[in-house]
Amino acid sequence: MSSMPDHSVLADLRERVQRLEGKDMRARQVLQFGVPEIDGRLPGGGLALGALHEVAGGGNGAVDGAAAALFAAGIAARTKGKILWCVTRQDLFAPAIAQAGLAPGRVIFVEAGDEKTLLACFEDGLRYGGLGAVVAEVAKLSMTVSRRLQLAAEGSGTLALAVRRWRRQTEAADFGQPTASVTRWRVSVLPSRPLPVPGVGRARWLLELIRSRAGECADFEVEACDGKGRLALPAAVADRSAAPQVARKRATR
């Protein structure tokens, strides 16, 4: 006579199947941008929590790289709890990310000696749980490593942000390689809107969603993160996203 199946084993099998199908309930929790035009392009209406997301600058080197870091900071600022930020060199400007809504008191900085150590810290931070987000500035991200990071994020429900930074332009080609990230973003700086009085207007970005698992790709002209980490659409483009051909042209400059 056969014995009844162990309910704990069945529950474990169901959980594994749900993960393989991308139906883990934790992955359905999202962080909304608060901009309907952007949230509407993302599955679930926002940026999936408990998932890995990639961000990189466009074609203007350090300037766009800084914008990518600020975009990540704005996202992290809207989560709850401490933020672990992993780097290999001390060149992150804390006052800048504070202006993007991420207060210095919330950030735990980890300076890793090399890329391998940084990726290990990235994964350990995700597996730890209890953090609002883990941000890591990485040059290369293989499919194998990204799968480990994605599984770690799923297991703890922590938001994972890989900010892609390169010391040499030749390394930028790695950004085009397949990874397990749920979304992939590219940020390019646009001219600020002229003000009616002397001064500098709010920074503007070309925000490209170039990969979205089970979603659509899109381009947006946005006003950069404010003091609460929130984006906005400029009034002139509030009802449209940037034309794809314009986006590609700007991104390659």
Disulfide bonds with the S-S distance in Angstrom:
none
